[in-house]
Structures are given as C-alpha cells and as structure tokens.
Amino acid sequence: MAVDGVQPAKTGSADGWPVGVLFSQSGVTAAIERTQLNATILAIEEINAAGGILGKPLSPVVYDPQSNPKRFRALAEKLLISDGVRIVFGCYMSSTRKAVLPVVEARDGLLFYPTLYEGFEYSKNCIYTGAAPNQNSVPLARHLLDTYGNRFLFVGSNYIYPYESNRIMSDLIVQSRGKVLDEIYVPLSAQTEHFDRVIREIEKHKPDVIFSTVVGSATAMFYEAYRRAGFDPARMPIASLTTSEAEIAEMSAETAEGHITAAPYFEVLDTPASRGFVAAFKSRFGAESPVTACAEAAYFQVHLAANALAAAGTDRPAALLEPLRGSEFQAPQGTVKIDPDNNHTWLWPRVARVGPDRRFEIIWNPGVRAKPDPYFLTPSLDEWWLAEAVTATR
C-alpha cells in the first residue's frame, strides 16, 4: 500500500525489527533532513553489521514526507497501521513533529525526534534528542550580549519554531536590558525578493545582532542578501540556531564567513568519537556530505533505541521507556543521557563562528553537559551552567 504513490525504500520483515524513518529528501528543508536520514541509516548499518539486536536486524521503512506536515502525518499513520512499525525516527520542523506526535500517541508508537526545538512540550511517546532552549538559546544569547551589544533584530520563517524561539530570545534580551528592534517573518518557501524588506529594515535599525530563525533553502538566500548589502559580520553578525553545516554548504565562502551558530555538535569537533563519526559518515555518503548537529542526534538516538531494544527484548514503547530513561551513550559530542524526568537529553552546548573555508570554528565551549530544561524554569543568563550542568567525560 502506498501513500500518494510513494513506496517504502525498504520494508521491515518478520525476521527483523521494523523501524520507521521519516526525513524529507525533497522540499524546503531537504538539505538538513537528508543529513538526518543519512545518519540514521549509518547507525542502523553499524548496528546490523555488529549482529543486530538479539540476533535480528533493524529493518528500516523509509519514506519521503517532502517537508510537508500533512504528508508526515499520513506517512506516520501508514507506518504505525500498515507497516507494523512501533518506533519512528524522524521530523525536523516543529510543525511536522506536531503533525506526527498525535498519531504516534494514538497508535502507541514511540517517536525519536533529533532536532533542536522550542521546548514547552512533553510526551511519554517521544524521546527528544535535539537541544532544548536552555541548551542553545541561553549560551548563544550570553555570547552575543557579551561580544556584540544588546540591540537585536529578529528574522524568521513563518511557522511555529521561529515564533516560539524568538519569544524565548526576546525574554533573554530584555532580561539583560536589551531591546528587540523589529521582528520580521518570511514565507517558509521564501524567494529572493522576500528579503528586500529585511535588508531595508536592517539598514534602518542598524542592530548589533541579527538573530535568524530562517530555515531551509531560504537560509542561503538571506545570507546572500546580507552580503550583497555590504554588511560586516565582524560588527553585526547573523546569529542562528538553525544555520548548520548543511545550509552553509549552499553558500559561498564569502557569504558564510563570520556568522555564528550555537549547537551541541559541530563537524569540526576534534575528539576521537567525533573524528570516527565524521569519517564513517563521509566514507558512506561522500566526502562533501555535511555533518550537522541534527545528524549527530539522529545517529546517537538510533544507538540509544537499539540498546533499549536489547534490554527490553520487545519494541513495545512502555517496555522500552524503562531502559531508555536515564540511559547514556558515548555520542560524537560527548556522553549524552536521556533525562528520566522529561524524556529530553543532556547535551553539550557550544558556540561556533564560520571561518573563511566555510567550516565552523568553535569559539565557546564550557566543557559541561547541560541538563535539559524544556519548560525553561530557570531562564537566567547568569552562570546558567552551574545550576543546570555537570562536568562529564567527553
């Protein structure tokens, strides 16, 4: 059975553990989601090469939701109803997660979500392995306020995450007696002309920092418009949580240089675990394939799920949650842990700037693992890591 004519890339068999994989291979967010798909496949292949789980391989059922929340929902229903899947790895945009999660909850599935998001959510049917706001918004705000100034202009794509992320960043800025000069949104499928107004507003306000929550193919358009306008990232950078190696790969070196991102992981992280992950990723998918924080989360969450499967001996979500909660894994970014209280993940915050070779340079790394605070109960910028983090072995 197909949805809109789409067949699974690989169907789970009676001899394996069927798992759903929902990452877009086309559409506006295909570039970043393709890195998540690749990392998921890499982890599955590693696990199967080592003998699988209890002697049975993971058997991925892969669909292309085309960056469309309605297709995400329809394909999630197909996975859980027709394909015999209980575990789903997938989703990038919050609108797609919110489309899939009610289906997963109603059909007693378990969604592993490997993307930074706006927080303020909990589901017993979801394991959140991307950064919560206290793990990326807070360190980014602290660095920007300390380095560039307190006058911000917000530019975002027109959907859930940018609105909520901007609300959080605004609270952090105002707390530090800063000011949000304007808040501008462009369509998710924005074209070059949509950024004409953005450039005029930047010229008008002359902010210290531009905070971007633009996602997908529009990201490179925005950064190119900034460069053509002659702005200087050394004095007024674009800072983002959503501009990763995948988006940088779509820009020229001159366009990308000097801009800033906060994330738990960057491809340039120089540790044995990171070097091994990057080498395996590029060997499998090509030397020019970008490795992103979202890909790294997609990778380690498969290993966490596999360990839970081995412990539980079943893919029933209720049985999996017991070994998952509190479980740890030596991920490329450092040892990560599923928080038993909220199903989110302890991660390692970092801030990086793009260098002249289009590679990130890590410019702030406190060397601590931050406890996830999805409800943002302690939104202070002052020594936030002392209350919310513990030192852990990388």
C-alpha positions as CSV (number, residue, x, y, z in Angstrom):
1,M,0.0,0.0,0.0
2,A,1.4,3.4,-1.0
3,V,0.6,6.9,0.2
4,D,0.4,9.3,-2.8
5,G,2.2,6.6,-4.8
6,V,5.2,6.5,-2.5
7,Q,6.6,3.1,-1.7
8,P,8.9,2.3,1.2
9,A,12.6,2.3,0.4
10,K,13.0,-0.9,2.5
11,T,10.2,-2.8,4.2
12,G,10.6,-4.4,7.6
13,S,10.5,-8.2,7.6
14,A,9.3,-10.8,10.1
15,D,12.9,-11.6,10.8
16,G,13.9,-8.1,11.8
17,W,12.8,-5.1,13.9
18,P,10.9,-2.7,11.7
19,V,11.6,0.9,12.3
20,G,10.1,4.0,10.6
21,V,12.3,6.7,9.1
22,L,10.6,10.0,8.2
23,F,13.0,12.6,7.0
24,S,12.5,14.7,3.9
25,Q,14.5,14.0,0.8
26,S,12.8,16.8,-1.1
27,G,11.1,20.1,-0.2
28,V,12.4,23.2,1.5
29,T,14.2,21.5,4.4
30,A,15.6,18.6,2.4
31,A,19.2,19.7,2.8
32,I,19.2,19.4,6.6
33,E,16.9,16.4,6.7
34,R,19.0,14.5,4.3
35,T,21.8,14.7,6.8
36,Q,19.5,13.2,9.4
37,L,18.4,10.4,7.1
38,N,22.0,9.6,6.3
39,A,23.0,9.5,9.9
40,T,20.0,7.3,10.8
41,I,20.9,4.8,8.0
42,L,24.6,4.9,9.1
43,A,23.7,3.9,12.7
44,I,21.3,1.2,11.5
45,E,24.0,-0.3,9.3
46,E,26.5,-0.2,12.1
47,I,24.1,-2.0,14.5
48,N,23.2,-4.6,11.9
49,A,26.9,-5.2,11.0
50,A,27.5,-5.9,14.6
51,G,24.8,-8.6,14.7
52,G,21.7,-6.6,15.1
53,I,19.5,-6.7,18.2
54,L,19.2,-10.1,19.9
55,G,20.2,-11.6,16.6
56,K,17.7,-9.7,14.5
57,P,18.5,-6.7,12.3
58,L,16.9,-3.3,12.4
59,S,14.7,-3.1,9.2
60,P,14.1,0.5,8.2
61,V,10.9,1.5,6.4
62,V,11.9,4.8,4.8
63,Y,9.5,7.4,3.3
64,D,10.0,11.0,1.9
65,P,7.5,13.3,3.5
66,Q,8.6,16.2,1.2
67,S,8.8,18.8,4.1
68,N,5.0,18.7,4.2
69,P,3.3,18.3,7.7
70,K,0.3,16.6,6.1
71,R,2.4,14.1,4.4
72,F,4.3,13.5,7.6
73,R,1.1,12.7,9.4
74,A,-0.2,10.4,6.6
75,L,3.0,8.5,6.4
76,A,3.2,8.2,10.2
77,E,-0.2,6.6,10.1
78,K,0.9,4.2,7.3
79,L,4.0,3.2,9.3
80,L,2.1,2.5,12.5
81,I,-1.0,0.9,10.9
82,S,0.1,-0.8,7.8
83,D,3.9,-1.3,8.1
84,G,4.0,-2.9,11.6
85,V,6.2,-0.1,13.0
86,R,6.3,1.0,16.6
87,I,9.5,3.0,16.6
88,V,9.7,6.1,14.3
89,F,12.9,8.2,13.8
90,G,12.0,11.5,12.2
91,C,10.9,15.1,11.8
92,Y,12.8,18.3,11.5
93,M,10.4,21.3,11.6
94,S,8.2,21.6,14.7
95,S,5.1,21.7,12.5
96,T,6.0,18.2,11.3
97,R,6.6,16.9,14.8
98,K,3.2,18.3,15.9
99,A,1.6,16.6,12.9
100,V,3.2,13.2,13.7
101,L,3.0,13.1,17.5
102,P,-0.8,12.7,17.9
103,V,-0.7,9.8,15.5
104,V,2.2,8.2,17.5
105,E,0.3,8.7,20.7
106,A,-3.0,7.4,19.4
107,R,-1.3,4.3,17.9
108,D,1.0,3.6,20.8
109,G,4.2,4.3,19.0
110,L,7.5,5.9,20.1
111,L,8.9,8.9,18.2
112,F,12.6,9.8,18.4
113,Y,13.0,13.5,17.5
114,P,16.6,14.6,16.7
115,T,16.1,18.3,16.2
116,L,16.5,21.4,18.3
117,Y,13.1,22.9,19.1
118,E,11.2,25.5,21.1
119,G,10.6,23.4,24.2
120,F,7.4,23.6,26.3
121,E,6.4,20.0,25.4
122,Y,6.4,16.6,26.9
123,S,5.0,13.3,25.6
124,K,5.6,9.9,27.0
125,N,5.6,8.7,23.4
126,C,8.5,10.9,22.3
127,I,12.3,10.9,23.1
128,Y,13.7,14.4,22.4
129,T,17.4,14.2,21.4
130,G,17.8,17.7,20.0
131,A,18.6,20.8,22.0
132,A,16.1,22.5,24.3
133,P,16.2,26.3,24.6
134,N,18.4,26.3,27.7
135,Q,21.0,24.2,25.8
136,N,21.3,26.6,22.8
137,S,19.3,29.8,23.2
138,V,20.8,30.7,26.5
139,P,24.5,30.2,25.6
140,L,24.0,32.0,22.3
141,A,22.3,35.0,24.0
142,R,25.0,35.2,26.6
143,H,27.8,35.2,24.0
144,L,26.1,37.7,21.7
145,L,25.3,40.1,24.5
146,D,28.9,40.0,25.9
147,T,30.5,40.3,22.5
148,Y,28.4,42.5,20.2
149,G,25.8,44.5,22.1
150,N,22.1,44.4,23.1
151,R,20.2,45.7,20.1
152,F,18.7,42.8,18.2
153,L,16.6,42.4,15.0
154,F,14.8,39.1,14.5
155,V,14.3,37.5,11.1
156,G,12.5,34.1,10.9
157,S,10.5,31.7,8.7
158,N,6.7,31.8,9.2
159,Y,5.9,28.8,11.3
160,I,5.9,27.6,14.9
161,Y,9.5,27.3,15.8
162,P,10.7,30.8,14.8
163,Y,7.8,32.4,16.7
164,E,8.5,30.5,19.9
165,S,12.3,30.7,19.6
166,N,12.0,34.5,19.1
167,R,9.8,34.8,22.2
168,I,12.4,33.0,24.3
169,M,15.3,35.0,22.9
170,S,13.3,38.2,23.4
171,D,12.8,37.3,27.1
172,L,16.6,36.7,27.5
173,I,17.5,40.0,25.8
174,V,15.0,42.1,27.8
175,Q,16.2,40.4,31.0
176,S,19.6,41.9,30.1
177,R,18.1,45.3,29.5
178,G,18.5,44.9,25.7
179,K,16.0,45.7,23.0
180,V,14.4,43.8,20.1
181,L,14.2,46.4,17.3
182,D,11.9,44.5,15.0
183,E,10.6,41.0,14.2
184,I,10.2,40.0,10.6
185,Y,8.9,36.8,9.1
186,V,9.2,35.5,5.6
187,P,7.4,32.5,3.9
188,L,8.8,29.1,4.5
189,S,9.3,28.8,0.8
190,A,10.7,32.3,0.6
191,Q,12.2,33.7,-2.6
192,T,15.0,36.3,-3.0
193,E,12.5,39.2,-3.2
194,H,11.1,38.4,0.3
195,F,14.4,39.5,1.8
196,D,14.3,43.0,0.2
197,R,12.2,44.3,3.1
198,V,14.5,42.5,5.6
199,I,17.6,44.3,4.2
200,R,15.7,47.7,4.3
201,E,14.9,47.1,8.0
202,I,18.5,46.1,8.8
203,E,19.7,49.3,7.1
204,K,17.1,51.3,9.0
205,H,17.7,49.9,12.5
206,K,21.4,49.1,12.3
207,P,21.2,46.4,15.1
208,D,24.1,44.9,16.9
209,V,23.0,41.4,16.0
210,I,20.6,39.8,13.6
211,F,19.0,36.7,15.2
212,S,17.9,34.4,12.4
213,T,15.4,31.6,12.6
214,V,15.1,31.3,8.9
215,V,15.2,27.6,7.9
216,G,15.6,25.5,4.8
217,S,16.5,26.8,1.3
218,A,15.7,30.4,2.3
219,T,18.7,30.5,4.6
220,A,21.3,30.8,1.9
221,M,19.1,33.5,0.2
222,F,19.1,35.5,3.3
223,Y,22.8,35.3,3.9
224,E,23.5,36.2,0.3
225,A,21.2,39.2,0.5
226,Y,23.1,40.3,3.6
227,R,26.4,40.0,1.8
228,R,25.2,41.9,-1.3
229,A,24.1,44.7,1.0
230,G,27.7,45.1,2.2
231,F,27.1,44.5,5.9
232,D,30.0,43.4,8.1
233,P,29.6,40.2,10.2
234,A,32.5,41.3,12.4
235,R,30.4,44.2,13.6
236,M,26.8,42.9,13.0
237,P,26.7,39.1,12.6
238,I,23.8,36.9,11.7
239,A,23.5,34.6,14.7
240,S,21.3,31.5,14.4
241,L,20.3,28.2,16.0
242,T,19.2,26.8,12.6
243,T,22.1,27.5,10.3
244,S,24.1,24.4,10.2
245,E,26.8,22.8,8.0
246,A,24.0,21.8,5.6
247,E,22.9,25.4,5.0
248,I,26.5,26.7,4.9
249,A,27.3,24.2,2.1
250,E,24.7,26.0,-0.1
251,M,26.5,29.4,0.4
252,S,29.7,30.9,-1.0
253,A,32.7,31.2,1.4
254,E,32.4,35.0,1.3
255,T,28.7,34.8,2.3
256,A,29.1,32.4,5.2
257,E,32.2,33.7,6.8
258,G,31.9,35.4,10.2
259,H,28.4,34.3,11.1
260,I,27.5,32.4,14.3
261,T,25.6,29.3,15.4
262,A,25.0,27.6,18.7
263,A,24.6,23.8,18.8
264,P,25.7,20.8,20.9
265,Y,27.8,19.5,18.0
266,F,29.8,20.7,15.0
267,E,31.6,18.7,12.4
268,V,34.9,20.2,13.3
269,L,34.8,18.9,16.9
270,D,38.2,17.3,17.4
271,T,37.6,14.3,19.6
272,P,38.2,10.6,18.8
273,A,34.4,9.9,18.8
274,S,33.7,12.8,16.6
275,R,36.5,12.1,14.2
276,G,35.3,8.5,13.8
277,F,31.7,9.5,13.2
278,V,32.7,12.1,10.6
279,A,35.0,9.7,8.8
280,A,32.3,6.9,8.7
281,F,29.6,9.4,7.6
282,K,31.7,10.8,4.7
283,S,33.0,7.4,3.7
284,R,29.4,6.2,3.4
285,F,27.8,9.3,1.8
286,G,30.6,11.2,0.2
287,A,33.4,13.5,1.2
288,E,31.4,16.6,0.6
289,S,28.4,15.5,2.7
290,P,27.8,17.9,5.5
291,V,27.6,16.6,9.1
292,T,25.3,18.6,11.3
293,A,24.2,18.6,14.9
294,C,20.8,17.3,13.8
295,A,22.5,14.4,12.0
296,E,24.6,13.7,15.1
297,A,21.4,13.5,17.2
298,A,19.8,11.3,14.6
299,Y,22.8,9.0,14.8
300,F,23.1,8.6,18.5
301,Q,19.3,8.2,19.1
302,V,19.3,5.1,17.0
303,H,22.0,3.6,19.2
304,L,20.1,4.6,22.3
305,A,17.0,2.9,20.8
306,A,18.9,-0.2,19.9
307,N,20.4,-0.5,23.4
308,A,16.8,-0.2,24.9
309,L,15.6,-2.9,22.5
310,A,18.3,-5.2,23.6
311,A,17.4,-4.6,27.2
312,A,13.6,-4.9,26.8
313,G,13.5,-7.7,24.2
314,T,10.5,-6.0,22.7
315,D,9.6,-2.8,20.8
316,R,6.6,-2.1,22.9
317,P,7.0,1.6,23.9
318,A,6.0,1.0,27.5
319,A,8.7,-1.6,27.8
320,L,11.3,0.5,26.0
321,L,10.9,3.5,28.2
322,E,12.2,1.9,31.3
323,P,15.7,1.2,29.9
324,L,15.7,4.4,27.9
325,R,15.2,6.8,30.8
326,G,18.5,7.6,32.4
327,S,20.4,5.7,29.6
328,E,23.7,7.1,28.3
329,F,25.6,6.8,25.1
330,Q,29.1,7.9,24.1
331,A,28.0,10.2,21.3
332,P,30.3,12.2,19.0
333,Q,29.5,15.4,21.0
334,G,30.2,13.7,24.4
335,T,28.3,11.3,26.7
336,V,24.6,12.0,26.3
337,K,21.9,10.9,28.7
338,I,18.1,10.7,28.5
339,D,16.7,12.6,31.4
340,P,14.3,10.3,33.3
341,D,12.0,13.2,34.3
342,N,11.2,14.7,30.9
343,N,12.4,12.4,28.0
344,H,14.8,15.1,26.8
345,T,18.6,14.7,26.5
346,W,21.6,16.0,28.4
347,L,23.8,17.7,25.8
348,W,27.0,19.7,25.4
349,P,26.4,23.4,24.5
350,R,28.8,25.1,22.2
351,V,29.0,28.3,20.1
352,A,30.9,28.5,16.7
353,R,31.7,31.0,14.0
354,V,32.1,30.2,10.3
355,G,35.7,30.6,9.1
356,P,37.0,31.6,5.6
357,D,36.9,28.0,4.5
358,R,33.1,27.6,5.3
359,R,34.0,25.4,8.3
360,F,32.8,26.3,11.8
361,E,35.4,27.3,14.4
362,I,34.3,26.6,18.0
363,I,34.7,29.9,19.9
364,W,32.9,29.0,23.2
365,N,33.0,25.6,24.8
366,P,32.4,25.4,28.6
367,G,33.1,21.7,28.6
368,V,29.9,20.8,30.5
369,R,26.9,18.7,29.9
370,A,23.7,20.7,30.3
371,K,20.5,19.2,31.8
372,P,17.5,19.8,29.6
373,D,15.0,22.3,30.9
374,P,12.2,22.1,28.2
375,Y,9.9,24.3,30.3
376,F,12.6,26.9,30.8
377,L,12.0,27.1,34.5
378,T,15.4,28.7,35.1
379,P,15.8,31.2,32.2
380,S,18.7,33.2,33.8
381,L,21.7,34.1,31.8
382,D,23.9,34.4,34.9
383,E,26.1,31.3,35.4
384,W,23.3,29.2,34.0
385,W,25.5,26.1,33.6
386,L,26.3,25.9,37.3
387,A,22.7,25.2,38.1
388,E,21.9,23.1,35.0
389,A,25.0,21.2,34.1
390,V,27.5,18.7,35.3
391,T,31.0,18.0,34.2
392,A,31.2,14.8,32.3
393,T,33.8,12.8,30.3
394,R,33.8,13.7,26.6
